[in-house]
């Protein structure tokens, strides 16, 4: 799984891991901060949250166009420094007056702009690593690995946010509203780590650091320039995919919105036994080691490799046994649920790569557009289950958050698991599809438009938050229908998309 990948993949992935750790530490508590600090309603907080997400994913359009002209690496570096300034501003407690609201707005704009310059352009550089013929057939697997590694940062983020907030409240005596700023400060440190990794290992991807204009010239010199008709066809196909992913991200990013509201208002606040163990990120890491150890046993070509993999499994099992023997009742905080999606991404990526690798060996691997369509169907199934799970629960209170029921935490955990299956079918595969299909001279712009579609979807995240307060089937049923319609659309144009895939 890890063999045969270009060296630059690891440097770029871990540079992104650092940035994502800070971003998701902030995002894990952001919507709760808006209500705790400013006293806003669910709908108002949801609108601000969705608007921020929209900016984060819209501005890569500008970042991509800038990189096509001035170079990817330069935009990545500038983006890191702009993000840093935004997180510093968020980390300063200013109260709840209009000055604080204005400062927060400026901070969110800086974080969004910096991310717009950093995120998409880094991924274009990852895609360019696979332009070398010796790596061409590893593009989808490479993006899956890249996606897995950046989720390492996201997996630890909720635990970090909760831990530093509790530390600040206990040791410094700060209020709950002010403790959120300590979580935002973590992002500042993570960006320092990110840029350090980027420059320390820059030599491993130096060959893909170029401007879009230079890349286009090289392509033309090689006699590979696309015709106007082919360029148009590819852009149309990409736009059709972009139209579908809008609705996936609208549904998926409910993890920080209505699903977080549900965790706060309806999920049990304590857990025991195995469920309690699930809330400890170190136990999740041990489970991941077991999964990777099993792959090591089956894939290793030497007895030594198999022995090491077996030892890793044994140590992880011993650790989990020890943890189970000492487990007690634990508090379950709403942000902690956001550790499950990145955990599942890391755990399931080798399964995904292995499955599609096996299908490819049989000549039966579905093309990227088909995988994207299947991802939409899986997302629809997740919210259909959520609709069923919540039948009989009281309607939430949109104005004054209050705990109304003690639903088993595994209800939400199972939803996050299913949504992760959908994400693995759609997100890394979609990014790989864009880098493969986009005309060379428009690569930065097309990657920017991928994020632009994500931005629209993220802004639409606010719609279910506005529905919060109605019966549950209204919220979850709406999301089910949207995902189902999007899936039917992509399958209706699948022949056209498969032609360029």
N, C-alpha and C positions, 0 to 999 in steps of 0.2 A: 504493500500500500504506500509506504513512504519512499520506496526505492525508485530511482530513475527520474526524480523530479529535479528541476534546475535549482542550483544553490540559492539563487536570489529569492526564491519563493519563501524560504524560512526567514530571511532578514526582513522582507516586506511584511510578512504575516505577523511577526512578533512586534514590529514597529506599530502595526495597526492594533495589536492586542493591548499594548499600553494605553493607546488613545481610547479604545473601546471600554477598558476598565474604568477610566475616569468618567466617560460619558454615561455609562450605565449605572455607576454609583450615584451620579446626580439624578438620572432619570428614574431610578427605583423609588425615590421619595418625592419627586418633583410635584406631582399632582396633589399629594398629601400635604406638602409644604404650602401650596397655594391656598388650600382650605384652612390649615392650621394658623398660618401667618396672617392672611388677609381676610379670613372669614367668608370666602366666596362660596356660592352655591356649586353644586355638582356640575351644572351646565356651564357656568362661567369658568370654573377651573378647567373643565374639559376643553372649552374653546381655546383658552390660552395654551394649554398643553398641546392640542392638535395644531394650533398655529405655529408653535415652536417647531414641532416635528416637520410640518410642511416646509418651513424655511430651511431646516437642516437638509432636507432632501431636494429642495428646489434650487438652492444656490449652486450645487454642482453643475448645473447647466452653464452658469457664468464661469465657474471654475474650469470646466472642460474646455470652453471656448478660449479662455485665457491660456490654458496649457497648450492648446493647439498652436498658439502664436508664440508663447514665451518659454514653453518647456514644462514638463510634468514635475520634475524634481524641485524646480524653483517655486512652483505653486504649492507643493506639499510642505516645504519649509516655511513659507510665509503663512500658510494655513495654521500650522502648529502654533506659531507665535500669536496670531490673532485669537485663536481659541484660548490660549493661556490667559490673555488679558480678560477675556469674558468670564472665565472661571474665577479669576481673582476677584472680580467685581461681584460675582454671585456669593463669594465666600465672606463678604463683609456684611455683618448684620446692620440693617438700617431701619428696622421697625416695620410699620404697616401703613405709613402715610404716602402721599402722592410722590414724594421724592424717592421713596423706596420702590414704588411701582415703576417710576421712570428709570431708575438705575437698573432694575431687573430687566426692563425692556431693552436697554442698551446692551446689557450683558448677554441676553439671549440672542440679540442680533450679531454680536461679535462671535459667539460660539457657533452660530449658524453659518456665518460667512467663512470662518476658519475651517469648519467641517466641509463646506462646499469646495474649498480649495484643496483640501487634504484627501478626502475619502475617495471620490471618483477617480482622481488622477493616480492615486496609489494603485487602484485596481486596474486601470489601463496599463500601468507598468507591469503588473502581474500578468495580464493577458499577453503583453508583448514578449514575455519570457518564452511563450509557447509558439512564437512565430518561427523559431528554429525547427526545421523538419524532424529532428531527433526527439523533440518533445511534443509534436503536434497532436499525437494520439492520446496524450495525457492531460489535455486541457481541462476536461470536465472533472477528472479526478483531482487535478491540481487546485481548481477553484473550490472543490469540496473540502480539501485539506486546509486551504487558506481560510475558508469560512469556519471550519472547526477550530482552528487555532485562535482566531480573533474572538471566538466565543469563550475561550478560557478566561479572558478578562471579564466578560459579562457574567460568567458563572459566580465569580467571587464578589462581584459588585454589591448585590443586596446585603450579604453578610457584612461586608466592610461598612456600608452605609449605616446599618442598624447598630453595629458595634461602636462606631465612632460617635454616633449620636448618644447612645447610652453612656459612653465614657464621659462625654462632655456634660451630660446632665448630672451624673453621679459625682464626678471629680471636680468639676468647675462650677457646678450649681447653676448652669444656664437653663433657661426655660426650654420647653419642647420646640417652640417656634424658632428660637435662636439656634438650637442644636442642629437644625437642618444645614446651616451654613458650614458646619464642620464636614459634613458629607460632601458638600460642593468643593471644599478645599482639597479633598483627596484627588480630584480631577487635575488640579494644578501639578501635583507631584507626579501623577501618571504621565502627563505630557512631557515632563523632563526625561522620564525613562524612555518614552517613545522616540523622541528626537535623538537621544543618545544611541539607541539601537540602530536607528536609520543611518546615522553617519559612521558609526563604528564598523558596519558591515556593508557600506556603500559599494565597495569593490565587487561584491558578488552580483550586483545588478547594474553596474555602470554602463553596460552595453545597451540598455534600454532607456537610458536617460538622454532624451533628444526632444527636440520640438516637433510638433505635428508636421510643420512645413518641411523640415528635413526628412522626416519619415516618408512623406508623400513623394519627395524628389527621388529618394532611394527606390521606392516602389516603381515609379515611372521609368527610371533608368533600367530596372530589371525587366521591363516589358510587361508589367503586371497591372497596368492601369485599367480600371474598369470602364466599360462603356457607360454612357449617360443613362441608357435604359436599365442596365443592371444595377447601377447605383440607385436609381429611383425605385426599382423593385425591392431592393434590400431595405431602403429607408421605409417604404410602405409596410413591409413585413414587420420591421422593428416597431413601428408605430401601432400596429395591430396588437402586438404583444404588450406594449406599454399600456394600451387601453385596458387590458385584462388585469395587469398587475396593480393598477389603481385600486381595484376592489379587494384584491388579496391583502394589501397593506392596510386598507380600511378595517378589515376584519382582524388581521393579525395583531395590529398594534392596540387592540383593546386590552392587551396585557398590562399596559400602564394606565388604562382608563377604566372602562366598566368592569373588567375582570378584577382590577385592584379595588374598585368600589365593592364588588361582590365579596372579595376576600375580607375586607374590613367590616362589612355589615352583616355577612351571612355565614362565613366560615368559622368553625370553632376556634377559640382563642388559645386553647391549650391542646396538647397531644401527648400520648403515651406510647410505649412499645415501638413497633416498627415505624409507625407514623411519626413519632418523635425523632427517630433516627433520620428520617428523610429530611428533616428541617436543618440538620447539621451538614454543612457543605463538605466537611472532611469525610463523612460517610459516603456521600455521593462520589467523591474522588476515589475512594476505595473500590466502589462498584465499577467505576470507569477502568481502573487498573485491572480488575478481573476480566472485563470484556476485552481489553487490549491484550491481556495475557493469553486469553483463549485464542485470539487471532495469531499471537506469536507462536503458540504451540503448533497450530495448523499450517502456518506459512513459513516458519523458520526452516532453513535448509540444513542446519547443523544440530547435532545433539546438544552442544553448548547453548545455542540459542533457545532450544526447547526447554532446557533445564532452567535457564534464567527466567523464561516466561512462566514456568511452573512455580518457581520460587516467589515471583511477584504475586501470583494468584494466592499462594499459601499465606504470604504475609498479609495480603488484603483481607482474606477470610478470617485470619486470627484477629486482626484489628477489629473487624466488624463483630466478631464473637465477643470480644472484650467490651466493645461499646454497648452491645445488646445486654450484656450482663450487668452493666452499670447505668442503664438508661433510667431516667426519671421523667416525671411530667415536665414538659417544657412549654414556654410561651410561644405562640405562633403569631408573629407580626405580619401584617398585610404585605409589606414589601418583599418578604422572604420568598414568596411564590415565584418571583421573577428570576430566581436562581435555576428553576427547573428547565426552562426552555434552553438556555445555553448548555446546561448539563446534558440534556437529551441530544442536543446537536453534537456535542463531543462524543457521547457514547454511541450514537447511531451512525455517525459518518462512516466508520469502517464497514458497518453493515451495508450501508447504501452503496459504497464504492465496490464492495465485494459482490453484492447482488447484481449491479449493473455491469461489472466486469465479467461475471459469469454469463449474463445474457448476451454481452458483446461477443464472447467466445463462441456462442451458439448462433450468432448472427441475428439475435432477436431483441437487442437493446432498443427501446423506443427513442425516437429523436427528441431533442430538447422541447419543441412545442407540445408534444404529447405529454411529457413529464409535467410541463407547466399546467396543462389542462387537468391532469390527474391531481396535481396539488390543490387546485381550486375545488375539486370534488371532495377531497379529504377535509379541507377547511369547512365546507358546507356540512359534512358529517359531524365535525366537532361541535358546531353550533346547534345542530339538530339534537345532539345528545344533551347539550346544555339546556335546551328548551325542555326536554323531557325531565332532566334532573331537577329542574326548578319548579315543576308543577306542584302546586299546593303551598308554596312559600308565600309569605306576605309580600306585598309590593314594597319596594324601598322608598325611603323618604329623601327626596332630592334636595330639600331645603336645609334640613338639619340631620347630618349623618348620625345614625344610631345603629347599634348592634341588635338585629332582629331575630337571628336564629343561629344555631350551632351545627352547620352542615359539616359532614366529614371532610377534612382537608383533602383527602384523596380524590374527591370530586373534581376540584380544580386541577390537581396534579395530573389526572387522566386527560383533562381537556388540553393542558399544556403539552402533554405527550403527543396527542393526535395533531395538534397544530404544528408541532415540530416536524412530524412526518410531512405535512403539507409544505412547510418552509424548505425542507431539504429537497423536495421535488421542484420547488419553484425558484428560490432565491439564488443559490450558487449556480444552478443550471441556467437561470435567466441571465446572470452576469456573464457567464461563459458564452452564451449565445450571442450577446451583444458584442463582445470582443472579437468573436469569430465572424459575424455577419457584417458588422459596420464597415463601410468603405473607409479605406486607410485615412484619407484626409479629413474625415469627419468622426474619427474614433472618439476623441475627447468630447465632442458635442453629443454624440449618440449615447455615450456613457452618462453624460450629464442629463440627457432626456430620460434615461432609465430612472435616474434619481428624481427627475422632475415628475414622472408618473408616480413614483413613491411619495413625493411631496403632496400631490393632489389626494392620494389615498390617505395620507396622514392627516390632512386637513379634514377629510370626511370622517375621521375618527370621532370628531366632535358630535356627529349626528346621533349615535347611540347614547352618548353622555347626556344629550338633551332629552332623549327618551327615558332616561333613568328616572324612576318615580312612577312609571307605568307598570302594569303587570309584566312579569319576567318574559313571558312568551312574546311580548311585543318587541323587546330588545333583542333577544336571541333569535327569534323567528325572522326578524328583519335581516340579520346578518346571514342566516341560513339561506334565505332567498337570494340575496345579493351574490353570494359565492356560487350558488347553483346556476344563476343566469350567466355569470361570467364564464363558468366552465362550458356551458352550452355554446356560448359565442365562440370560444377558441376552437372547439371541436368543429364548428361550422366552417371555419376557414383553415382547417388543419392541413389540407393538401397544398395550399398556397405557401404556408409557412414551412412545411417540410421540404419544399423545393430548394430553399436557400440554407436550410439547417446543415 
